[in-house]
Amino acid sequence: MELRQLEHFVAVAEEQHFTRAADRLAVSQSGLSASVRALEQELRTPLFSRTTRSVRLTEAGQALLVEAERTLAGARAARDAVDAVRGLLRGTLTLGVEQCVAGVSPAGLLAAFHREHPHMEIRLRQEGTSSLLDGVAGGRLDLAFAATVSPPEWRGELVPLAREPMVVLCSPGHPLAAGGVRVTWEDLRGASFIDFHPDWGPRRAADEAFAAAGVRRTVALEVSDVHSLLELVHEGLGIAVVPHHFSRKKEAGGLVAVDVEGPRRPFYESVVVLPPSRAMSPGAKALMALVRNAPRA
């Protein structure tokens, strides 16, 4: 079994398509197919279920994918470690980020990283917190900027970035906007909410806060980006419980931000998710040096 075969296998698994995987790897489709077939013959089992329209992992393929990603990550780390000893940072830095993470500017950090280490290739993946944790654990990501991570979810290192209260955003014509600058949990009971998909950090933080307060809520409209959420709130289609910095966005102009009073005030936390120190790549260590020296956004 060769690293090249594992790279081919992982590409097909991620793309779920041989032609797209071949284009991504800049190899011929026939060569890619032959490489995967040779791997299947060596393992004596099919790794993909193929039809004319789709390519799906078999149960054996799913098991291999976890170990293949870990093996490839280890090989990259080994190469990067040798380059680091030679005073060079080469290879690839792959990081994940939650939407609108607080405390730092990922774009600014990556720009600074690129200036200091121009030979490193940077890859960025925007995903929900659970996917980010899986990515770091499996070696698919070198590190991740995530939100609202509880200790049972991640037993590795978490570097705090920011902690801020969450507020209720509503349109000026909404009844909550006329009630003053604060509302209670009971005031929110029965309201119609706009929120992100369940894996996004702000949604996780809001869900946990409502559960702790013993208030059931209905999320009528689910979105995957901040701009859509703010637009729907502007139109009066519901209210949103969001990190306070959302209310300072230009697109939030005209909306009313109301604090939730009481002993269970909701908070939103941003963290850096790191693998065990022995598994940190040189690129991840270099980026973390910038994180620790960066002004908090």
N, C-alpha and C positions, 0 to 999 in steps of 0.2 A: 504494500500500500504506500503510495507516494503522496507528498504534500500537494503536488499538482492535481492529482485525482480528487483529493478532498476539496481543493479550491473549485474544481469543476462541479463537483457534487453540490456544494453549498450554493454556488451561483444558480444552478438549476432549481434548487429548492426554494431560494428566495424569489427568483423571477417566475417560477412555475411555468416556464416556457424555455425550450431549448434554443430557439432562435434568438430570443432576447438575451439569454445567458451567454451565448456565443458572441453576440455583438458587444456585450459588456466586457467580456474577457479578451476581445480582439483575437478570437480563434475561429477556425472553420466549424460549422455546425457538425460536419461529419466527424471531425477530430474530437469534438466535445462528446458526441454520442458514443464514439468508440471508447473514450476514456471512462465514461460512466458504465458502459457495458462491461469493461474489464474489471471495474471495481465490484460490480454485481457478481461477476463470475468468481472473483476471489473470495467474496463473502458468501457465495452460494445462496443468494436470495435476491429477489427484486427489491430495489430501493424506491422505485417510482411506479405508480399506476398510470399508464399512458392511454389516452384516447385521442381521437382526432382533434378534440377541442381543449383538452386540459392535461396537465401533468400534476399529479398529486403524490405526496410522500406516502409510502406504505408504513405499516407499524415499525418495520425494521429501519426504514429510512428516517423516521422520526427519532428513533433511538440513536442512529448514527449522527444525525444533525447536531445534537447536543455535544457529543464528543468531538466531532469534526471542528465545530466552532472553537471549542476549547483548545484543541491541538493546534489549529492555525493561529490562534491568539498567542499561544506559547511560543510558536516558531517566530512570530513577528517580534515578540518581546525579547527573544534570544538575539535576533539580529540587531534590534534597536540597542540592546545592552552593550553589544560589542562596539557599535558605532559611538555610543556615549563615552566609552572608555577612550576611544580615539579622539574625543573632543568634537564629534559631529552628531547632530541630531538629524537622522534620516528616517524614512519609513512613513508610517501613517498614524495620525492621531484621530481616533474616531470617538466622538462624544455625542451624548444625547442631551436634549434640553426640553423642559416643560414650556408650554406657552406662557409668555409674560412672567418669567421667573423674576422674583424681587431680589434686591441686594447687590446685583452686579449687572453689567451690560455684556451679555455673551458676545455680541458683535464686536464691541470694543476690545474685549479680551482676545478674541481670535485675531483681530487686526494686529494687536501688539505681539501676539505669539508669532504671527507670520513674519513680522518685521525682524524679530529676533532669531527665528529659525526658518529661513526661506526654503530650505530643502525638505521640510516636512510637509507631506500632503495632509490636508485637513478634510475630514468628512463629518458632516453634521446630520443628526437624525432628530426630528421633532416628534416626540411620542408622549403618551400618558405615563404617569408615574410607575404603574405596575410593569409596563413594558420596559421602562428604563431600568428598573431594578433587575429584571430578567436579563437585560442586555449586559449589564455590568457583571452580574453573577456568572453568565455564560461566556464572558470574554468577548462578546460582540462589540461592546463599548468599553473604552478605556476609563471613562468616568462619565458622570451625568449630573446635570443641574435639575433637581427635582423639587417636589413640594409635598409637605404633609406626610412624611415617612414615619411610621410608628416603629418602635424598637422590635416588635415581633416580626416585622417585614424584612428588616435588614440588620444583621448582626455585625456587619463590617463597620468601617469608619464613616461617620456623617459629619461634615463640616458645616456648621450653621452659617447662613448668609444673612437672613433677615427674618424678623417676626413682626407682623403688623395686624391691626384689627381689621375685621371684615365689616363692611357697611351694606345697608340696603340702598340700592339705586332704584329710583322710580321717576316717572315723568312728572312734570309740574302739576298736571291735572289729577294725579292719583290721590285718593283720600289720605294715604300715609304722608304725602308731601305737605298737607295742611295741618298735620298734627304736631309740628315742631321738629326739633332736631334729634329726638330720640323716640324709639318705639320699644315695646316689650315683646317677648316671645308670643304672648297671647294675641297681640295685635297682628301677628303674621299668620295665625292659624286660619286656614281656609283661603289664603291668597293664592293667586296663580303665579307660578315662578318660571323664569327663563334661566337656563343653566347650561353648563357644558356637559359633555358625555361623562359617564360615571368614572372613567379612569383619569380624567384631568384633575390636577391638584386643587383648584378652587372648588370644584364640585365635591371632591372628597372631604375637604375641610368643612363645607357647608353641610353636607350630609351628616358628618360626625357631630357638628354643633347642634343640629336639629334633633338628632337622636338623643344626645345628652340632655337636652332641654325637655324631652318627652313630647315634642310637637311633630305631628305628621304633616307632611307637605306634598303637594302635587307639582311635579315639574312638567308643565304642559308643552314647553318648547325646548328642545335640546339642540345646541349648536356646537361647532367645533372651532370657532374663532371669536376673538373679542369683538371685532367690528360688527359682526352679525348680532351678537348679544346686545351691544349698546344700541344698535339701530332698532331692534325689536322693543327695547325698553322705551326708546324715544317715541315709538308709535303707540305706547300705552297698552301693549299686549300682555304685560306682566311686569313683575318686579324681579330684581336679581340681587343675590347676596354675594358680594365680590370683595377681593382684597382692596384695601383703601386706595392703593395707587391707581386702580382702574378709574376712580372718580376724577383723577387729575389729568386723564388723557384728553387730548383736544376733542376727540369724538364724543366725549361725555359732557361737553359743554351744554348747559341748559338743563341737565338732569339734577335731581335732588338726591344728596347723599344723607342717609339717616342712620345714626348709631343704634345698635341694639343694646339696651340696658339690662342689667341683671347680673347674677353671679356666673352665668355661663356665656359670657361675651365671646363670640367666635373670633378665632385668630387664624392667620395664614402664615405658614413658615416655609422658607426656601432653604435648601441644603445642597451641598455637593455630595454625591454618592461615590465612594471610592472602594476599590477592591482591597483585599488585604495588602499591607505595605510591600510584602515580598512579591506581589503580583503586579504592582504598579509599573507601567511602562515608563521609560525615560521621558517620553512626550507628555504623559500625564503629570509627572513630577514637575516638569518645566511649566506647564500650564498652571498647576497649583501654586507655584512660586509667584506667578502673576496675580492669581486670585487673592493670595494673602496680602499682597502689596497694593491691590487696587482700591481706590476709594469706593465706598459703598454707594450704589445707585439708589 
